[in-house]
């Protein structure tokens, strides 16, 4: 059988995904095609014709996406910073907004004069944020905590893959970030903490890709979205060294509460809100204050 124009297959796939309510049908159709033929999305024009079996395989992936299975579950990967990590059922797919958290973290580390810098990633999920930091800062000592055993298995897999690529290994911990006895050996020793905890209020209206596929343990933070964040802050206070920094990602509905939790502790200063790519409140940063003079 003769080869088929890939461009026409992508157009048909775009229509299928649009009819299924996929938010970015053309982009997803192109990304699925790029994944299948093994090129970057921007180079699809260099693959004008493909074998009929490639088209058949392509439409099988398109049908999966039309069922609102996350794109990243279909391709098996997602990216953060300069790295790719594996994802699939049982682990939260990192969001584009976390790129902003990563950018803040790397900028903060530029001003840390303690070497090696010690970093703690809370609710690490796939390990993407911790591993992206380790990739960008090979001099750092990076710890990451995850409670969900399924997600932790993905994080371990990704950590092994990244160390196999030559990145500095990270240390993974199975634990509850709200437990008062968690990682007491790091008390006063951490230069920077990043956290992407479960923060969505229960009952929120979510896309099928999220509510039907992301682990609910990674999504929901109680009725107000704060059931993990509020008790976690006490631990953050004891882990950070004086002058250390923290960034906590949160729902766009509860950023003021997260900032208030930090401000009320009095051991934090420079509490600052940061917006996401759409201008909505997305993460709050703060610094561990120096003790007040006697």
LOLUM-514182 format. One line per field, with one value per residue (C-alpha): x, y, z. Coordinates in Angstrom, 1 decimal, decimal comma. Last residue first. Example, Ala and Ser with C-alpha at 12.3 -4.5 7.8 and 13.67 -1.06 7.14 Angstrom:
2
xx [13,7;12,3]
yy [-1,1;-4,5]
zz [7,1;7,8]
// end
This chain:
294
xx [17,3;17,7;14,9;15,9;16,8;13,8;13,3;12,4;9,1;7,5;3,9;2,7;-0,1;-2,2;-3,7;-1,9;-2,5;1,1;1,0;1,1;3,6;2,8;5,5;6,3;9,6;9,7;9,1;9,7;6,7;4,5;1,5;3,2;3,5;-0,1;-1,3;0,5;-1,2;-4,5;-4,0;-3,2;-6,4;-8,5;-5,7;-4,8;-1,4;2,3;4,6;8,0;10,5;13,8;16,7;18,0;18,2;18,3;15,0;13,9;12,2;10,0;9,1;7,9;5,5;4,4;3,3;0,3;-1,3;-0,4;-1,8;-5,4;-5,3;-7,5;-10,6;-12,7;-9,6;-6,4;-7,3;-5,1;-2,1;-4,2;-6,8;-4,4;-4,6;-6,8;-10,5;-10,5;-7,6;-8,0;-11,7;-11,3;-12,0;-14,9;-13,9;-15,7;-12,8;-10,6;-7,4;-4,2;-2,4;1,2;3,6;6,4;9,8;12,2;15,6;18,7;17,9;20,0;18,0;16,3;17,5;18,0;14,4;13,3;9,7;8,9;6,1;4,3;2,7;5,0;4,0;6,8;8,6;12,0;14,0;17,6;18,7;21,5;23,6;22,8;24,9;22,2;21,9;21,3;18,4;17,0;17,4;15,7;12,9;12,2;12,4;9,9;7,6;7,7;7,1;3,9;2,6;3,7;1,8;3,6;6,4;9,4;12,4;16,0;18,5;22,2;23,3;26,5;24,7;22,5;20,5;20,0;19,4;16,8;15,1;15,2;13,6;10,9;10,2;10,2;7,0;5,1;7,5;5,1;7,9;11,1;14,0;17,2;20,7;23,2;26,7;27,9;26,2;26,4;22,8;22,2;22,1;19,9;17,0;17,2;17,1;14,1;12,2;12,6;11,5;8,3;7,7;8,1;5,5;2,9;3,3;1,7;3,4;1,3;0,4;1,3;-0,7;-1,3;1,6;4,7;8,3;10,5;12,1;14,7;15,8;13,1;10,2;9,2;6,6;6,7;4,7;3,3;-0,2;0,0;1,4;-1,6;-3,9;-6,7;-9,6;-11,4;-10,3;-6,7;-7,1;-8,7;-5,8;-3,4;-5,2;-5,3;-1,5;-1,1;-3,3;-1,3;1,9;0,5;-0,3;3,4;4,2;4,5;5,4;7,9;10,0;6,9;6,8;10,0;8,4;6,8;10,2;10,7;10,1;7,2;4,8;5,8;5,6;2,2;0,9;2,4;0,7;-2,7;-2,2;-1,4;-4,3;-6,8;-5,9;-8,8;-10,0;-13,8;-14,2;-15,3;-12,0;-10,1;-11,7;-11,2;-7,5;-7,1;-8,4;-6,0;-3,1;-3,9;-4,0;-0,6;0,9;0,2;-0,1;2,3;1,2;0,0]
yy [40,1;40,6;39,0;35,6;35,8;35,0;32,0;33,5;33,4;32,4;32,0;30,1;30,3;33,5;33,9;35,8;33,2;32,0;31,7;34,5;34,9;36,0;37,3;36,7;38,5;37,2;33,9;33,1;35,2;32,2;34,5;35,5;32,0;31,0;34,4;33,8;30,4;32,0;34,7;32,0;30,1;30,4;30,1;26,8;26,6;26,1;26,6;28,3;28,3;30,1;29,8;32,9;31,0;27,3;25,7;22,4;23,7;26,3;23,9;21,4;24,0;24,9;21,4;21,6;24,4;23,0;19,6;20,4;23,6;22,9;24,4;21,2;18,9;19,2;17,4;16,6;14,3;11,9;12,1;10,4;12,1;10,1;10,7;14,1;15,5;14,4;14,7;18,5;19,7;21,3;21,6;19,4;19,1;22,1;21,7;21,9;18,5;19,7;21,3;22,2;23,7;24,1;25,9;26,1;23,1;22,4;23,8;20,4;18,0;15,0;15,6;14,1;13,6;13,7;16,3;14,4;16,9;16,0;12,4;10,0;7,9;9,6;10,0;11,1;12,7;11,4;14,0;13,8;11,5;10,2;7,0;9,4;10,7;7,3;6,1;9,2;8,7;5,1;6,2;9,0;6,6;4,2;7,2;8,0;4,5;4,5;7,8;9,7;11,5;13,4;14,7;15,4;17,2;17,9;20,5;20,7;19,3;22,4;22,4;18,6;18,4;21,2;19,3;16,1;17,7;19,2;16,0;13,6;11,9;13,0;15,2;16,0;18,1;19,0;19,6;21,3;21,5;23,9;22,4;24,9;27,8;31,1;30,8;33,7;31,7;29,2;31,7;32,0;28,3;28,0;30,8;29,2;25,9;27,5;29,1;25,8;24,5;26,4;24,0;21,3;18,1;14,9;13,3;9,6;6,4;5,9;7,2;9,4;9,2;12,2;14,6;17,1;20,7;22,4;20,1;17,6;14,9;11,3;8,2;9,4;8,2;9,1;12,5;13,3;12,6;10,2;12,4;9,6;11,6;11,1;7,4;7,7;9,8;7,1;4,5;7,1;7,2;3,4;3,3;6,1;4,3;1,1;3,0;4,1;7,7;10,7;14,4;13,9;17,1;19,1;17,3;19,1;21,6;18,8;17,2;13,8;10,2;9,3;8,4;11,1;13,8;12,5;12,7;16,1;17,3;16,0;17,5;20,9;20,9;19,7;22,1;21,9;18,4;18,6;15,3;17,1;19,1;15,8;14,3;17,4;17,6;13,9;14,6;17,5;15,4;12,5;15,0;16,3;12,8;12,2;8,4;5,9;3,5;0,0]
zz [72,6;68,9;66,8;65,3;61,6;59,4;57,2;53,8;52,1;48,7;47,7;44,6;42,1;42,2;38,7;36,0;33,3;33,4;37,2;39,7;42,6;46,2;48,5;52,2;52,8;56,4;58,1;61,8;62,6;62,1;61,3;58,0;56,8;57,5;56,1;52,8;52,5;53,3;50,6;48,0;48,6;45,5;42,9;44,4;45,9;45,1;48,1;47,8;50,7;51,3;53,8;55,6;58,9;58,1;57,0;58,4;61,6;59,8;57,0;59,5;61,0;57,4;56,7;59,1;57,0;53,5;53,9;54,9;52,9;49,8;51,5;51,9;52,1;50,1;47,0;44,0;44,8;46,9;44,1;41,7;38,3;35,9;36,1;37,9;36,0;32,4;32,8;33,5;37,0;38,9;42,5;45,0;47,4;47,4;45,2;47,2;47,2;47,8;45,3;47,7;47,3;50,2;50,1;52,3;54,5;57,6;60,5;61,1;58,5;60,9;62,0;58,7;59,6;63,3;63,1;60,4;57,9;55,0;55,3;54,3;51,8;51,3;48,1;48,0;44,7;42,4;40,6;36,9;34,7;32,4;34,5;37,5;35,5;34,8;38,4;39,7;37,2;38,3;42,0;41,3;39,6;42,5;44,9;42,9;43,5;47,2;47,9;50,7;48,8;50,0;48,0;49,1;46,9;47,8;45,3;43,2;40,1;40,1;36,8;36,7;40,5;40,2;37,3;39,4;42,4;40,2;38,2;41,1;39,8;42,9;44,9;47,7;49,4;47,6;50,0;48,9;50,6;49,0;48,9;49,8;51,6;49,7;48,4;46,0;42,8;44,6;44,7;40,9;40,5;42,8;41,2;37,8;39,1;40,6;37,2;35,4;37,9;36,0;33,0;35,1;36,4;35,7;39,0;39,3;39,4;35,7;33,7;33,9;32,8;33,1;30,6;31,6;30,8;32,9;33,3;30,6;30,3;29,3;28,7;25,3;26,2;29,9;28,9;26,6;29,5;28,7;27,7;25,6;22,6;23,7;23,5;20,1;19,0;20,2;18,0;15,2;15,2;15,2;12,0;10,4;11,2;9,7;6,5;6,1;6,4;4,1;4,6;7,5;7,3;8,1;11,5;12,5;14,9;16,8;17,5;15,7;16,6;14,2;17,0;19,4;16,7;15,7;19,3;19,7;16,4;17,4;20,9;19,5;17,1;19,7;22,6;25,1;24,2;23,8;22,0;18,8;18,9;19,4;16,3;14,2;15,2;14,3;10,8;10,3;11,7;9,3;6,4;7,3;7,7;4,0;3,5;2,0;-0,7;0,0]
// end
